[in-house]
Amino acid sequence: LMSGPPLYMLAFGSFPSVTIATSLPLVLVAGFAVGVGTRMGSGCTSGHGILGLARFSKRSYAATATFLLAGGAMATLMEFLR
């Protein structure tokens, strides 16, 4: 993670531009929610989706299905509310 921006600068001549289009309090709340969800789910989405499925963990299958269904439902809801 630390070497990404310097490598980008070497390749393209400038640092990548980063724009966060929301308020700092919302970013902090979102980060806290991710931390709570990771703790409640006993791991992150990538851990369950890649490593857990590879070792045939029943809990990871359930967690990954939940992540995908919840993400799909939220994306559908957000599109509907537009």
Phi and psi in degrees as GROMACS dihedral restraints (atoms count N, CA, C in turn):
[ dihedral_restraints ]
;  ai    aj    ak    al  type     phi  dphi    fc
    3     4     5     6     1   -73.7    20    10
    4     5     6     7     1   -29.2    20    10
    6     7     8     9     1   -87.8    20    10
    7     8     9    10     1   -11.5    20    10
    9    10    11    12     1   -58.7    20    10
   10    11    12    13     1   -56.1    20    10
   12    13    14    15     1   -60.8    20    10
   13    14    15    16     1   -43.7    20    10
   15    16    17    18     1   -62.5    20    10
   16    17    18    19     1   -38.3    20    10
   18    19    20    21     1   -65.5    20    10
   19    20    21    22     1   -38.1    20    10
   21    22    23    24     1   -62.1    20    10
   22    23    24    25     1   -43.8    20    10
   24    25    26    27     1   -62.4    20    10
   25    26    27    28     1   -41.7    20    10
   27    28    29    30     1   -62.3    20    10
   28    29    30    31     1   -37.9    20    10
   30    31    32    33     1   -77.8    20    10
   31    32    33    34     1   -37.3    20    10
   33    34    35    36     1  -118.1    20    10
   34    35    36    37     1    -3.5    20    10
   36    37    38    39     1    87.2    20    10
   37    38    39    40     1    -4.9    20    10
   39    40    41    42     1  -153.7    20    10
   40    41    42    43     1   159.7    20    10
   42    43    44    45     1   -70.7    20    10
   43    44    45    46     1   151.1    20    10
   45    46    47    48     1   -68.1    20    10
   46    47    48    49     1   144.3    20    10
   48    49    50    51     1   -83.8    20    10
   49    50    51    52     1   136.6    20    10
   51    52    53    54     1  -122.5    20    10
   52    53    54    55     1   125.6    20    10
   54    55    56    57     1  -125.1    20    10
   55    56    57    58     1   123.8    20    10
   57    58    59    60     1  -106.6    20    10
   58    59    60    61     1   114.6    20    10
   60    61    62    63     1   -96.2    20    10
   61    62    63    64     1    38.8    20    10
   63    64    65    66     1  -148.1    20    10
   64    65    66    67     1   174.3    20    10
   66    67    68    69     1   -82.0    20    10
   67    68    69    70     1   155.5    20    10
   69    70    71    72     1   -60.5    20    10
   70    71    72    73     1   -42.6    20    10
   72    73    74    75     1   -58.7    20    10
   73    74    75    76     1   -38.1    20    10
   75    76    77    78     1   -67.3    20    10
   76    77    78    79     1   -38.5    20    10
   78    79    80    81     1   -62.0    20    10
   79    80    81    82     1   -42.5    20    10
   81    82    83    84     1   -65.5    20    10
   82    83    84    85     1   -42.5    20    10
   84    85    86    87     1   -63.7    20    10
   85    86    87    88     1   -42.6    20    10
   87    88    89    90     1   -63.1    20    10
   88    89    90    91     1   -43.0    20    10
   90    91    92    93     1   -62.1    20    10
   91    92    93    94     1   -41.5    20    10
   93    94    95    96     1   -63.0    20    10
   94    95    96    97     1   -42.5    20    10
   96    97    98    99     1   -63.4    20    10
   97    98    99   100     1   -39.4    20    10
   99   100   101   102     1   -63.0    20    10
  100   101   102   103     1   -43.7    20    10
  102   103   104   105     1   -61.9    20    10
  103   104   105   106     1   -43.5    20    10
  105   106   107   108     1   -64.0    20    10
  106   107   108   109     1   -43.6    20    10
  108   109   110   111     1   -63.9    20    10
  109   110   111   112     1   -38.2    20    10
  111   112   113   114     1   -64.6    20    10
  112   113   114   115     1   -40.6    20    10
  114   115   116   117     1   -67.4    20    10
  115   116   117   118     1   -43.7    20    10
  117   118   119   120     1   -66.6    20    10
  118   119   120   121     1   -35.9    20    10
  120   121   122   123     1   -86.9    20    10
  121   122   123   124     1     3.1    20    10
  123   124   125   126     1    55.6    20    10
  124   125   126   127     1    39.2    20    10
  126   127   128   129     1   147.5    20    10
  127   128   129   130     1   168.5    20    10
  129   130   131   132     1   -90.3    20    10
  130   131   132   133     1   171.2    20    10
  132   133   134   135     1   -61.4    20    10
  133   134   135   136     1   -41.5    20    10
  135   136   137   138     1   -67.4    20    10
  136   137   138   139     1   -40.4    20    10
  138   139   140   141     1   -61.6    20    10
  139   140   141   142     1   -45.2    20    10
  141   142   143   144     1   -71.0    20    10
  142   143   144   145     1   -44.6    20    10
  144   145   146   147     1   -69.5    20    10
  145   146   147   148     1   -32.6    20    10
  147   148   149   150     1  -100.4    20    10
  148   149   150   151     1   -60.3    20    10
  150   151   152   153     1   -76.2    20    10
  151   152   153   154     1   -43.4    20    10
  153   154   155   156     1   -64.4    20    10
  154   155   156   157     1   -42.4    20    10
  156   157   158   159     1   -67.8    20    10
  157   158   159   160     1   -35.1    20    10
  159   160   161   162     1   -65.6    20    10
  160   161   162   163     1   -28.0    20    10
  162   163   164   165     1  -102.1    20    10
  163   164   165   166     1    15.2    20    10
  165   166   167   168     1    58.6    20    10
  166   167   168   169     1    39.6    20    10
  168   169   170   171     1   -77.0    20    10
  169   170   171   172     1   123.5    20    10
  171   172   173   174     1   -61.6    20    10
  172   173   174   175     1   -39.2    20    10
  174   175   176   177     1   -63.8    20    10
  175   176   177   178     1   -38.2    20    10
  177   178   179   180     1   -69.3    20    10
  178   179   180   181     1   -36.4    20    10
  180   181   182   183     1   -61.8    20    10
  181   182   183   184     1   -44.2    20    10
  183   184   185   186     1   -65.5    20    10
  184   185   186   187     1   -43.8    20    10
  186   187   188   189     1   -64.5    20    10
  187   188   189   190     1   -45.0    20    10
  189   190   191   192     1   -64.8    20    10
  190   191   192   193     1   -41.3    20    10
  192   193   194   195     1   -62.1    20    10
  193   194   195   196     1   -40.7    20    10
  195   196   197   198     1   -64.1    20    10
  196   197   198   199     1   -45.2    20    10
  198   199   200   201     1   -58.7    20    10
  199   200   201   202     1   -48.0    20    10
  201   202   203   204     1   -65.8    20    10
  202   203   204   205     1   -43.7    20    10
  204   205   206   207     1   -66.2    20    10
  205   206   207   208     1   -43.1    20    10
  207   208   209   210     1   -65.8    20    10
  208   209   210   211     1   -40.5    20    10
  210   211   212   213     1   -64.6    20    10
  211   212   213   214     1   -43.1    20    10
  213   214   215   216     1   -63.6    20    10
  214   215   216   217     1   -41.9    20    10
  216   217   218   219     1   -64.7    20    10
  217   218   219   220     1   -42.0    20    10
  219   220   221   222     1   -68.0    20    10
  220   221   222   223     1   -40.6    20    10
  222   223   224   225     1   -64.3    20    10
  223   224   225   226     1   -39.9    20    10
  225   226   227   228     1   -65.6    20    10
  226   227   228   229     1   -44.2    20    10
  228   229   230   231     1   -62.0    20    10
  229   230   231   232     1   -45.1    20    10
  231   232   233   234     1   -64.2    20    10
  232   233   234   235     1   -37.8    20    10
  234   235   236   237     1   -68.1    20    10
  235   236   237   238     1   -38.2    20    10
  237   238   239   240     1   -65.6    20    10
  238   239   240   241     1   -36.7    20    10
  240   241   242   243     1   -77.9    20    10
  241   242   243   244     1   -13.4    20    10
